[in-house]
Amino acid sequence: MTAVFTTNIPARLDRLPWSRFHWLVVFALGVTWILDGLEVTLVGSLSPAIASPQGLGFTASQVGLTGSAYILGAVLGALIFGRLTDTFGRRKLFTITVGVYLVATIATGFSWDFWSFMVFRFITGMGIGGEYGAVNSAIQELIPARRRGFTDLVINGSFWIGAALGAVGSIIVLDPNLVPQEWGWRAAFVIGGLLALIIIWVRRYIPESPRWLMTHGRVDEAETIIAQIEARVAEDSGRPLPPVPDAPHLRLKSDHRTSWLDIGRMLFHRYPKRTALGVVLMATQAFCYNAIFFTYALILTRFYGIAPASIGWFMLPFAAGNFMGPLLLGHLFDTLGRKVMITATYGLAGVLMCITGWMFAQGMLSAVQQTAAWTVIFFFASAGASAAYLTVGESFPLEVRAVTISLFYAFGTLLGGVGGPALFGALIDSGERHQILWGYLLGGGLMIFAAIVEVFLGVNAERKSLEEVAPPLSMALDDAP
């Protein structure tokens, strides 16, 4: 006979006041996106140097293909590590995945030709892709419901802190007076990989998710960890914790196991509208970001005559706009709501992208004006893209949260991200502004389409517990919806 137990762990976590413990979670786990931003910007900013005769001699199309290899690796890593995260726990996997990133990034700095660079970028992508499911699920399960939207958006937006660091780093390593040209880009990758050592050390202090433990029948461990968290928060705040709400206890089965068939039923039978929404949001933002950001340095060098060593200066305001969007707009996703804000940010970004693409094709913009335009566009797009990860994380049951985040990231990125850099690389190789315009119109149109889909299929998850938005699969049958 199946054992059933009751627990109020979710209510205990959601009622906690913000404390140093939550800041530790934000820093130790959110740094994933800083690493991802660092990686993407390094390749974007360093691509002219890597493509030069003193580098590896790539064409623009090959630069685009290396970007696609990174994304393809992230897709595979997400699928593999996402499932393992739901099976073996958040804590084990977010240590393994950052280790994969560390080794592969350092190896990239020692690449000797196009194919070695492609392979190392692919493996680096696997590490970062594996992080998405493990880290996003852990963050959402440890952060109180009332702050989940803002916190998740800002953490995902911290990608652009990494982008800014990558831009500044590229300025330094591409200065021939400081570093020989043939070694500068290699040093950037090695240093970026070594930074992961700090992350591994800090993550030792992050506990396993009590929510994950409770749905795997490990109730005693979950109770021990939640008690430790409560003690840490009480000590940090210096006052008694607020009482636990009178919300009903969850009744869960202790021996529940989830198969791939269960996952398929959950996606296509129980939540088909949420599945469609997740694919659209993830795919459209992935196309726009990967297509434009992986090749932006080539636009600056080929059409505006910007020297490779100066690319970083143009990336800095672009990165700042992308981070400020989630930072300044994030709280509105918890107050005005998910549906209103996702619709607005996707829609505005799409319309502005089409207008800016037309102005670029007409030769109406300088390099500075082009950068200013992209900064405004991605102020909105960044908030929307971060909300896409928030949506797919909180819209599905806890037992499959990591794998669903990974699946949506993988399929969305596969549909919208892998082909984007290669397509834009080919369009840039044509040397025709009007050819590139078609790429911008496609990206903007996709964002507008996603805004329309959000209007009809969006989920009002603001300020609700994760278990209220999507009841656990292990809930006892008499309580399940």
BANUFI-753840 format. One record per residue (C-alpha): residue number from 1; residue in three letters; x, y, z. Coordinates in nm, 3 decimals, decimal comma. Each point is the difference from the previous one (the first is absolute). Layout:
<bavos>
BAVO_NUM_ALA_X_Y_Z
...
</bavos>
This chain:
<bavos>
BAVO_1_MET_0,000_0,000_0,000
BAVO_2_THR_0,131_0,344_-0,092
BAVO_3_ALA_0,103_0,212_0,299
BAVO_4_VAL_-0,142_0,350_0,017
BAVO_5_PHE_0,144_0,284_0,209
BAVO_6_THR_-0,095_0,361_0,066
BAVO_7_THR_0,232_0,300_-0,011
BAVO_8_ASN_-0,011_0,380_0,017
BAVO_9_ILE_0,356_0,053_-0,128
BAVO_10_PRO_-0,106_0,223_-0,295
BAVO_11_ALA_-0,196_0,232_0,230
BAVO_12_ARG_0,295_0,017_0,242
BAVO_13_LEU_0,238_0,097_-0,282
BAVO_14_ASP_-0,234_0,258_-0,156
BAVO_15_ARG_-0,067_0,186_0,327
BAVO_16_LEU_0,370_0,062_0,077
BAVO_17_PRO_0,120_0,363_0,001
BAVO_18_TRP_0,279_0,090_-0,241
BAVO_19_SER_0,338_-0,066_0,160
BAVO_20_ARG_0,370_-0,063_-0,060
BAVO_21_PHE_-0,088_-0,361_-0,077
BAVO_22_HIS_-0,204_0,112_-0,301
BAVO_23_TRP_0,281_0,230_-0,113
BAVO_24_LEU_0,235_-0,300_0,016
BAVO_25_VAL_-0,240_-0,199_-0,222
BAVO_26_VAL_-0,017_0,290_-0,245
BAVO_27_PHE_0,376_0,037_-0,019
BAVO_28_ALA_0,107_-0,364_0,001
BAVO_29_LEU_-0,258_-0,118_-0,253
BAVO_30_GLY_-0,064_0,316_-0,198
BAVO_31_VAL_0,366_0,021_-0,097
BAVO_32_THR_-0,081_-0,261_-0,267
BAVO_33_TRP_-0,145_0,268_-0,220
BAVO_34_ILE_0,301_0,222_0,057
BAVO_35_LEU_0,215_-0,284_-0,134
BAVO_36_ASP_-0,232_-0,048_-0,297
BAVO_37_GLY_0,014_0,371_-0,075
BAVO_38_LEU_0,376_-0,006_0,029
BAVO_39_GLU_0,018_-0,292_-0,243
BAVO_40_VAL_-0,230_0,148_-0,262
BAVO_41_THR_0,163_0,343_0,016
BAVO_42_LEU_0,348_-0,141_-0,022
BAVO_43_VAL_-0,084_-0,177_-0,324
BAVO_44_GLY_-0,192_0,304_-0,128
BAVO_45_SER_0,263_0,258_0,093
BAVO_46_LEU_0,298_-0,222_-0,079
BAVO_47_SER_-0,141_-0,143_-0,324
BAVO_48_PRO_0,188_0,248_-0,222
BAVO_49_ALA_0,326_-0,085_0,178
BAVO_50_ILE_-0,069_-0,374_-0,014
BAVO_51_ALA_-0,090_0,030_-0,369
BAVO_52_SER_0,313_0,203_-0,083
BAVO_53_PRO_0,313_-0,155_-0,159
BAVO_54_GLN_0,175_0,040_0,338
BAVO_55_GLY_-0,284_-0,202_0,156
BAVO_56_LEU_-0,160_-0,307_-0,155
BAVO_57_GLY_-0,096_0,158_-0,333
BAVO_58_PHE_-0,379_-0,054_0,011
BAVO_59_THR_-0,250_0,134_-0,253
BAVO_60_ALA_-0,316_0,178_0,120
BAVO_61_SER_-0,197_-0,317_-0,073
BAVO_62_GLN_0,242_-0,205_0,212
BAVO_63_VAL_-0,037_0,249_0,286
BAVO_64_GLY_-0,375_-0,048_-0,026
BAVO_65_LEU_0,042_-0,379_-0,001
BAVO_66_THR_0,210_0,008_0,319
BAVO_67_GLY_-0,283_0,194_0,163
BAVO_68_SER_-0,243_-0,264_-0,116
BAVO_69_ALA_0,229_-0,276_0,136
BAVO_70_TYR_-0,007_0,166_0,344
BAVO_71_ILE_-0,379_0,020_-0,009
BAVO_72_LEU_-0,034_-0,359_-0,126
BAVO_73_GLY_0,220_-0,117_0,289
BAVO_74_ALA_-0,218_0,195_0,241
BAVO_75_VAL_-0,307_-0,174_-0,142
BAVO_76_LEU_0,148_-0,347_0,052
BAVO_77_GLY_0,135_0,090_0,344
BAVO_78_ALA_-0,339_0,130_0,107
BAVO_79_LEU_-0,174_-0,321_-0,105
BAVO_80_ILE_0,250_-0,231_0,170
BAVO_81_PHE_0,066_0,193_0,320
BAVO_82_GLY_-0,359_0,122_0,039
BAVO_83_ARG_-0,133_-0,352_0,039
BAVO_84_LEU_0,286_-0,090_0,234
BAVO_85_THR_-0,079_0,307_0,212
BAVO_86_ASP_-0,355_-0,118_0,062
BAVO_87_THR_0,128_-0,351_0,075
BAVO_88_PHE_0,304_0,063_0,221
BAVO_89_GLY_-0,064_0,349_0,137
BAVO_90_ARG_0,077_0,363_-0,072
BAVO_91_ARG_0,316_0,021_0,210
BAVO_92_LYS_0,196_-0,286_-0,158
BAVO_93_LEU_-0,066_0,111_-0,354
BAVO_94_PHE_0,076_0,371_0,034
BAVO_95_THR_0,346_-0,105_0,121
BAVO_96_ILE_0,061_-0,244_-0,285
BAVO_97_THR_-0,117_0,238_-0,272
BAVO_98_VAL_0,222_0,288_0,106
BAVO_99_GLY_0,292_-0,246_0,002
BAVO_100_VAL_-0,071_-0,091_-0,363
BAVO_101_TYR_-0,006_0,370_-0,086
BAVO_102_LEU_0,332_0,060_0,176
BAVO_103_VAL_0,193_-0,271_-0,188
BAVO_104_ALA_-0,147_0,075_-0,344
BAVO_105_THR_0,047_0,377_0,019
BAVO_106_ILE_0,366_-0,031_0,091
BAVO_107_ALA_0,042_-0,252_-0,284
BAVO_108_THR_-0,151_0,254_-0,242
BAVO_109_GLY_0,295_0,229_0,070
BAVO_110_PHE_0,230_-0,270_-0,137
BAVO_111_SER_-0,192_-0,061_-0,325
BAVO_112_TRP_0,220_-0,052_-0,308
BAVO_113_ASP_-0,249_0,007_-0,290
BAVO_114_PHE_-0,365_0,042_-0,093
BAVO_115_TRP_-0,107_-0,351_0,101
BAVO_116_SER_0,173_-0,003_0,339
BAVO_117_PHE_-0,155_0,339_0,078
BAVO_118_MET_-0,343_-0,136_-0,101
BAVO_119_VAL_0,034_-0,310_0,221
BAVO_120_PHE_0,110_0,196_0,308
BAVO_121_ARG_-0,276_0,257_-0,050
BAVO_122_PHE_-0,250_-0,286_-0,030
BAVO_123_ILE_0,111_-0,151_0,333
BAVO_124_THR_0,002_0,342_0,167
BAVO_125_GLY_-0,358_0,040_-0,115
BAVO_126_MET_-0,088_-0,336_0,156
BAVO_127_GLY_0,117_0,124_0,340
BAVO_128_ILE_-0,195_0,325_-0,024
BAVO_129_GLY_-0,308_-0,174_-0,139
BAVO_130_GLY_0,006_-0,247_0,288
BAVO_131_GLU_0,006_0,291_0,242
BAVO_132_TYR_-0,331_0,142_-0,121
BAVO_133_GLY_-0,221_-0,275_0,139
BAVO_134_ALA_0,193_-0,056_0,323
BAVO_135_VAL_0,044_0,364_0,087
BAVO_136_ASN_-0,338_0,138_-0,109
BAVO_137_SER_-0,190_-0,270_0,189
BAVO_138_ALA_0,208_0,047_0,317
BAVO_139_ILE_-0,044_0,379_-0,007
BAVO_140_GLN_-0,377_-0,017_-0,046
BAVO_141_GLU_-0,036_-0,261_0,274
BAVO_142_LEU_0,202_0,195_0,259
BAVO_143_ILE_-0,123_0,358_-0,065
BAVO_144_PRO_-0,327_0,119_0,169
BAVO_145_ALA_-0,298_0,019_-0,238
BAVO_146_ARG_-0,050_0,374_0,044
BAVO_147_ARG_0,354_0,069_-0,131
BAVO_148_ARG_0,031_-0,285_-0,251
BAVO_149_GLY_-0,071_0,201_-0,315
BAVO_150_PHE_0,233_0,290_0,071
BAVO_151_THR_0,278_-0,225_0,130
BAVO_152_ASP_-0,019_-0,240_-0,292
BAVO_153_LEU_0,002_0,282_-0,255
BAVO_154_VAL_0,296_0,179_0,155
BAVO_155_ILE_0,198_-0,323_0,029
BAVO_156_ASN_-0,066_-0,089_-0,362
BAVO_157_GLY_0,078_0,360_-0,094
BAVO_158_SER_0,338_-0,030_0,172
BAVO_159_PHE_0,108_-0,166_-0,326
BAVO_160_TRP_0,078_0,357_-0,100
BAVO_161_ILE_0,231_0,061_0,293
BAVO_162_GLY_0,204_-0,280_-0,151
BAVO_163_ALA_-0,040_0,162_-0,339
BAVO_164_ALA_0,140_0,327_0,137
BAVO_165_LEU_0,291_-0,182_0,162
BAVO_166_GLY_0,065_-0,175_-0,329
BAVO_167_ALA_-0,008_0,331_-0,185
BAVO_168_VAL_0,247_0,163_0,239
BAVO_169_GLY_0,217_-0,311_-0,007
BAVO_170_SER_0,006_0,003_-0,378
BAVO_171_ILE_0,123_0,360_0,001
BAVO_172_ILE_0,292_-0,105_0,220
BAVO_173_VAL_0,095_-0,327_-0,169
BAVO_174_LEU_-0,029_0,149_-0,350
BAVO_175_ASP_0,234_0,289_0,081
BAVO_176_PRO_0,327_-0,101_-0,174
BAVO_177_ASN_0,192_0,225_0,240
BAVO_178_LEU_-0,109_-0,222_0,288
BAVO_179_VAL_-0,039_-0,348_-0,151
BAVO_180_PRO_0,141_-0,138_-0,328
BAVO_181_GLN_-0,283_-0,017_-0,256
BAVO_182_GLU_0,032_-0,373_-0,059
BAVO_183_TRP_-0,032_-0,075_0,376
BAVO_184_GLY_-0,256_0,256_0,122
BAVO_185_TRP_-0,315_-0,190_-0,092
BAVO_186_ARG_0,146_-0,324_0,138
BAVO_187_ALA_0,073_0,162_0,337
BAVO_188_ALA_-0,359_0,125_0,021
BAVO_189_PHE_-0,143_-0,351_-0,018
BAVO_190_VAL_0,247_-0,144_0,250
BAVO_191_ILE_-0,069_0,274_0,253
BAVO_192_GLY_-0,376_-0,039_-0,048
BAVO_193_GLY_0,025_-0,372_0,074
BAVO_194_LEU_0,204_0,051_0,314
BAVO_195_LEU_-0,271_0,226_0,142
BAVO_196_ALA_-0,220_-0,310_0,030
BAVO_197_LEU_0,222_-0,122_0,285
BAVO_198_ILE_-0,140_0,278_0,217
BAVO_199_ILE_-0,354_-0,107_-0,084
BAVO_200_ILE_0,062_-0,362_0,097
BAVO_201_TRP_0,132_0,115_0,338
BAVO_202_VAL_-0,297_0,233_0,074
BAVO_203_ARG_-0,260_-0,258_-0,099
BAVO_204_ARG_0,109_-0,227_0,284
BAVO_205_TYR_-0,215_0,220_0,226
BAVO_206_ILE_-0,323_-0,044_-0,197
BAVO_207_PRO_-0,219_-0,283_0,139
BAVO_208_GLU_-0,205_-0,245_-0,199
BAVO_209_SER_-0,351_0,125_-0,080
BAVO_210_PRO_-0,239_-0,114_0,278
BAVO_211_ARG_-0,276_-0,001_-0,262
BAVO_212_TRP_0,194_-0,251_-0,213
BAVO_213_LEU_0,067_-0,217_0,306
BAVO_214_MET_-0,365_-0,007_0,107
BAVO_215_THR_-0,121_-0,117_-0,342
BAVO_216_HIS_0,256_-0,280_0,007
BAVO_217_GLY_-0,122_-0,137_0,331
BAVO_218_ARG_0,303_0,126_0,194
BAVO_219_VAL_-0,214_0,179_0,255
BAVO_220_ASP_0,242_-0,012_0,294
BAVO_221_GLU_0,280_0,157_-0,207
BAVO_222_ALA_-0,238_0,267_-0,126
BAVO_223_GLU_-0,112_0,083_0,354
BAVO_224_THR_0,361_0,022_0,118
BAVO_225_ILE_0,100_0,237_-0,280
BAVO_226_ILE_-0,307_0,225_0,032
BAVO_227_ALA_0,066_0,027_0,374
BAVO_228_GLN_0,361_0,100_-0,072
BAVO_229_ILE_-0,114_0,261_-0,253
BAVO_230_GLU_-0,252_0,142_0,246
BAVO_231_ALA_0,268_0,022_0,269
BAVO_232_ARG_0,239_0,181_-0,238
BAVO_233_VAL_-0,269_0,247_-0,108
BAVO_234_ALA_-0,109_0,067_0,359
BAVO_235_GLU_0,362_0,062_0,102
BAVO_236_ASP_0,055_0,230_-0,298
BAVO_237_SER_-0,314_0,204_0,069
BAVO_238_GLY_0,050_0,011_0,377
BAVO_239_ARG_-0,369_-0,054_0,072
BAVO_240_PRO_-0,252_-0,286_0,012
BAVO_241_LEU_-0,127_-0,132_-0,332
BAVO_242_PRO_-0,358_0,079_-0,107
BAVO_243_PRO_-0,248_-0,279_0,075
BAVO_244_VAL_-0,061_-0,267_-0,261
BAVO_245_PRO_-0,323_0,074_-0,194
BAVO_246_ASP_-0,304_-0,218_0,062
BAVO_247_ALA_0,012_-0,131_-0,355
BAVO_248_PRO_-0,090_-0,371_-0,024
BAVO_249_HIS_0,288_-0,245_0,026
BAVO_250_LEU_0,096_-0,186_-0,314
BAVO_251_ARG_-0,070_-0,372_-0,002
BAVO_252_LEU_0,264_-0,174_-0,210
BAVO_253_LYS_0,082_-0,359_-0,094
BAVO_254_SER_0,341_-0,102_0,130
BAVO_255_ASP_0,084_-0,247_-0,277
BAVO_256_HIS_-0,101_0,198_-0,310
BAVO_257_ARG_0,221_-0,051_-0,306
BAVO_258_THR_-0,022_0,201_-0,322
BAVO_259_SER_0,062_-0,158_-0,341
BAVO_260_TRP_0,046_0,163_-0,339
BAVO_261_LEU_-0,356_-0,114_-0,076
BAVO_262_ASP_-0,122_0,195_0,305
BAVO_263_ILE_0,189_0,306_-0,124
BAVO_264_GLY_-0,160_-0,032_-0,343
BAVO_265_ARG_-0,348_-0,030_0,150
BAVO_266_MET_0,063_0,301_0,223
BAVO_267_LEU_0,116_0,216_-0,293
BAVO_268_PHE_-0,253_-0,099_-0,266
BAVO_269_HIS_-0,303_-0,117_0,196
BAVO_270_ARG_-0,010_0,188_0,330
BAVO_271_TYR_0,164_0,327_-0,111
BAVO_272_PRO_-0,009_0,024_-0,383
BAVO_273_LYS_-0,055_0,379_-0,004
BAVO_274_ARG_0,292_0,061_0,237
BAVO_275_THR_0,214_-0,226_-0,218
BAVO_276_ALA_-0,082_0,200_-0,313
BAVO_277_LEU_0,064_0,327_0,183
BAVO_278_GLY_0,338_-0,117_0,131
BAVO_279_VAL_0,123_-0,110_-0,342
BAVO_280_VAL_-0,102_0,329_-0,162
BAVO_281_LEU_0,152_0,223_0,268
BAVO_282_MET_0,329_-0,192_0,011
BAVO_283_ALA_0,042_-0,042_-0,376
BAVO_284_THR_-0,070_0,360_-0,095
BAVO_285_GLN_0,229_0,158_0,257
BAVO_286_ALA_0,274_-0,255_-0,078
BAVO_287_PHE_-0,005_0,089_-0,370
BAVO_288_CYS_0,023_0,374_0,064
BAVO_289_TYR_0,275_-0,018_0,259
BAVO_290_ASN_0,222_-0,261_-0,157
BAVO_291_ALA_-0,036_0,128_-0,355
BAVO_292_ILE_0,074_0,360_0,086
BAVO_293_PHE_0,244_-0,025_0,288
BAVO_294_PHE_0,227_-0,268_-0,145
BAVO_295_THR_0,051_0,208_-0,315
BAVO_296_TYR_-0,027_0,359_0,129
BAVO_297_ALA_0,378_0,047_0,002
BAVO_298_LEU_0,011_-0,094_-0,369
BAVO_299_ILE_-0,265_0,264_-0,078
BAVO_300_LEU_0,211_0,262_0,175
BAVO_301_THR_0,325_-0,095_-0,174
BAVO_302_ARG_-0,138_-0,060_-0,351
BAVO_303_PHE_-0,260_0,271_-0,036
BAVO_304_TYR_0,126_0,270_0,237
BAVO_305_GLY_0,376_-0,055_-0,018
BAVO_306_ILE_0,045_-0,044_0,376
BAVO_307_ALA_0,340_-0,146_0,095
BAVO_308_PRO_-0,018_-0,343_0,171
BAVO_309_ALA_0,178_0,137_0,308
BAVO_310_SER_-0,280_0,258_0,044
BAVO_311_ILE_-0,296_-0,240_-0,021
BAVO_312_GLY_-0,020_-0,025_0,379
BAVO_313_TRP_-0,084_0,369_0,035
BAVO_314_PHE_-0,313_-0,055_-0,212
BAVO_315_MET_-0,097_-0,311_0,194
BAVO_316_LEU_0,000_0,181_0,336
BAVO_317_PRO_-0,310_0,222_-0,052
BAVO_318_PHE_-0,175_-0,291_-0,172
BAVO_319_ALA_0,070_-0,220_0,304
BAVO_320_ALA_-0,107_0,276_0,240
BAVO_321_GLY_-0,339_0,038_-0,172
BAVO_322_ASN_-0,056_-0,375_0,014
BAVO_323_PHE_0,067_-0,019_0,373
BAVO_324_MET_-0,193_0,315_0,090
BAVO_325_GLY_-0,314_-0,133_-0,169
BAVO_326_PRO_-0,056_-0,290_0,246
BAVO_327_LEU_0,132_0,209_0,290
BAVO_328_LEU_-0,239_0,294_-0,055
BAVO_329_LEU_-0,298_-0,188_-0,140
BAVO_330_GLY_0,030_-0,324_0,201
BAVO_331_HIS_-0,219_0,103_0,295
BAVO_332_LEU_-0,286_0,073_-0,240
BAVO_333_PHE_-0,016_-0,370_-0,087
BAVO_334_ASP_-0,096_-0,060_0,366
BAVO_335_THR_-0,244_0,293_0,024
BAVO_336_LEU_-0,159_0,068_-0,341
BAVO_337_GLY_0,036_-0,368_-0,082
BAVO_338_ARG_0,174_-0,241_-0,235
BAVO_339_LYS_-0,245_0,022_-0,290
BAVO_340_VAL_-0,006_0,380_-0,027
BAVO_341_MET_0,376_0,044_0,026
BAVO_342_ILE_0,104_-0,287_-0,228
BAVO_343_THR_-0,240_0,121_-0,268
BAVO_344_ALA_0,128_0,357_0,029
BAVO_345_THR_0,372_-0,080_0,000
BAVO_346_TYR_-0,012_-0,249_-0,288
BAVO_347_GLY_-0,226_0,226_-0,207
BAVO_348_LEU_0,203_0,318_0,048
BAVO_349_ALA_0,325_-0,179_-0,074
BAVO_350_GLY_-0,139_-0,150_-0,321
BAVO_351_VAL_-0,137_0,326_-0,137
BAVO_352_LEU_0,318_0,195_0,080
BAVO_353_MET_0,215_-0,275_-0,154
BAVO_354_CYS_-0,182_0,024_-0,333
BAVO_355_ILE_0,030_0,380_-0,005
BAVO_356_THR_0,372_-0,007_0,086
BAVO_357_GLY_0,066_-0,269_-0,262
BAVO_358_TRP_-0,157_0,220_-0,266
BAVO_359_MET_0,208_0,300_0,110
BAVO_360_PHE_0,316_-0,213_-0,017
BAVO_361_ALA_-0,087_-0,114_-0,353
BAVO_362_GLN_-0,049_0,362_-0,104
BAVO_363_GLY_0,340_0,100_0,138
BAVO_364_MET_-0,161_0,248_0,239
BAVO_365_LEU_0,194_-0,106_0,311
BAVO_366_SER_0,357_0,053_0,116
BAVO_367_ALA_0,174_-0,261_0,214
BAVO_368_VAL_-0,090_0,198_0,314
BAVO_369_GLN_-0,362_0,042_-0,107
BAVO_370_GLN_-0,026_-0,368_-0,089
BAVO_371_THR_0,128_-0,093_0,344
BAVO_372_ALA_-0,240_0,243_0,169
BAVO_373_ALA_-0,292_-0,149_-0,193
BAVO_374_TRP_0,092_-0,356_0,098
BAVO_375_THR_0,044_0,112_0,362
BAVO_376_VAL_-0,360_0,127_0,011
BAVO_377_ILE_-0,139_-0,306_-0,181
BAVO_378_PHE_0,167_-0,248_0,228
BAVO_379_PHE_-0,092_0,195_0,313
BAVO_380_PHE_-0,347_-0,142_-0,065
BAVO_381_ALA_0,105_-0,324_-0,170
BAVO_382_SER_0,225_-0,100_0,290
BAVO_383_ALA_-0,282_0,028_0,253
BAVO_384_GLY_-0,224_-0,204_-0,228
BAVO_385_ALA_0,262_-0,267_-0,067
BAVO_386_SER_0,073_-0,037_0,372
BAVO_387_ALA_-0,373_-0,037_0,062
BAVO_388_ALA_-0,008_-0,286_-0,252
BAVO_389_TYR_0,228_-0,203_0,228
BAVO_390_LEU_-0,213_0,099_0,297
BAVO_391_THR_-0,317_-0,113_-0,179
BAVO_392_VAL_0,120_-0,347_-0,099
BAVO_393_GLY_0,142_-0,056_0,348
BAVO_394_GLU_-0,305_0,087_0,207
BAVO_395_SER_-0,269_-0,134_-0,235
BAVO_396_PHE_0,069_-0,372_0,048
BAVO_397_PRO_0,012_-0,239_0,299
BAVO_398_LEU_0,300_-0,014_0,230
BAVO_399_GLU_0,095_-0,362_-0,075
BAVO_400_VAL_0,079_0,090_-0,362
BAVO_401_ARG_0,094_0,366_0,037
BAVO_402_ALA_0,365_-0,035_-0,099
BAVO_403_VAL_-0,064_-0,226_-0,298
BAVO_404_THR_-0,284_0,218_-0,129
BAVO_405_ILE_0,217_0,311_0,028
BAVO_406_SER_0,266_-0,192_-0,189
BAVO_407_LEU_-0,242_-0,131_-0,261
BAVO_408_PHE_-0,142_0,342_-0,075
BAVO_409_TYR_0,344_0,154_-0,005
BAVO_410_ALA_0,122_-0,279_-0,229
BAVO_411_PHE_-0,289_-0,001_-0,246
BAVO_412_GLY_-0,041_0,377_0,005
BAVO_413_THR_0,370_0,051_-0,056
BAVO_414_LEU_0,014_-0,273_-0,263
BAVO_415_LEU_-0,285_0,163_-0,190
BAVO_416_GLY_0,107_0,360_0,045
BAVO_417_GLY_0,363_0,007_0,108
BAVO_418_VAL_0,210_-0,247_-0,193
BAVO_419_GLY_-0,092_0,129_-0,345
BAVO_420_GLY_0,005_0,368_0,096
BAVO_421_PRO_0,377_0,060_0,019
BAVO_422_ALA_0,063_-0,206_-0,315
BAVO_423_LEU_-0,276_0,187_-0,189
BAVO_424_PHE_0,125_0,344_0,103
BAVO_425_GLY_0,360_-0,100_-0,071
BAVO_426_ALA_-0,102_-0,092_-0,355
BAVO_427_LEU_-0,200_0,323_-0,040
BAVO_428_ILE_0,299_0,205_0,118
BAVO_429_ASP_0,226_-0,185_-0,244
BAVO_430_SER_-0,228_0,125_-0,280
BAVO_431_GLY_0,115_0,355_0,080
BAVO_432_GLU_-0,350_0,133_-0,073
BAVO_433_ARG_-0,185_0,201_0,264
BAVO_434_HIS_-0,338_-0,084_-0,154
BAVO_435_GLN_0,073_-0,371_0,030
BAVO_436_ILE_0,070_0,044_0,372
BAVO_437_LEU_-0,326_0,195_0,035
BAVO_438_TRP_-0,195_-0,320_-0,071
BAVO_439_GLY_0,167_-0,158_0,301
BAVO_440_TYR_-0,095_0,292_0,223
BAVO_441_LEU_-0,360_-0,002_-0,125
BAVO_442_LEU_-0,022_-0,371_0,069
BAVO_443_GLY_0,129_0,048_0,356
BAVO_444_GLY_-0,235_0,290_0,070
BAVO_445_GLY_-0,298_-0,181_-0,149
BAVO_446_LEU_0,063_-0,303_0,219
BAVO_447_MET_0,007_0,217_0,313
BAVO_448_ILE_-0,333_0,162_-0,095
BAVO_449_PHE_-0,150_-0,345_-0,063
BAVO_450_ALA_0,114_-0,112_0,348
BAVO_451_ALA_-0,168_0,305_0,155
BAVO_452_ILE_-0,329_-0,097_-0,164
BAVO_453_VAL_0,030_-0,359_0,122
BAVO_454_GLU_0,062_0,125_0,356
BAVO_455_VAL_-0,327_0,197_-0,010
BAVO_456_PHE_-0,199_-0,319_-0,055
BAVO_457_LEU_0,207_-0,263_0,183
BAVO_458_GLY_0,183_0,190_0,276
BAVO_459_VAL_-0,003_-0,135_0,358
BAVO_460_ASN_-0,078_0,229_0,295
BAVO_461_ALA_0,258_-0,143_0,241
BAVO_462_GLU_0,101_0,317_0,182
BAVO_463_ARG_0,032_-0,024_0,380
BAVO_464_LYS_-0,134_-0,357_0,004
BAVO_465_SER_0,182_-0,300_0,142
BAVO_466_LEU_0,148_-0,236_-0,255
BAVO_467_GLU_-0,231_-0,277_0,124
BAVO_468_GLU_-0,305_0,220_-0,057
BAVO_469_VAL_0,103_0,081_-0,358
BAVO_470_ALA_0,076_-0,367_-0,080
BAVO_471_PRO_-0,092_-0,266_0,261
BAVO_472_PRO_0,265_-0,271_0,050
BAVO_473_LEU_-0,033_-0,323_-0,198
BAVO_474_SER_0,058_-0,190_0,324
BAVO_475_MET_-0,306_0,152_0,166
BAVO_476_ALA_-0,229_-0,266_0,146
BAVO_477_LEU_-0,277_-0,089_-0,245
BAVO_478_ASP_-0,280_0,129_0,219
BAVO_479_ASP_0,168_0,345_0,003
BAVO_480_ALA_0,125_0,016_-0,359
BAVO_481_PRO_-0,187_0,216_-0,252
</bavos>
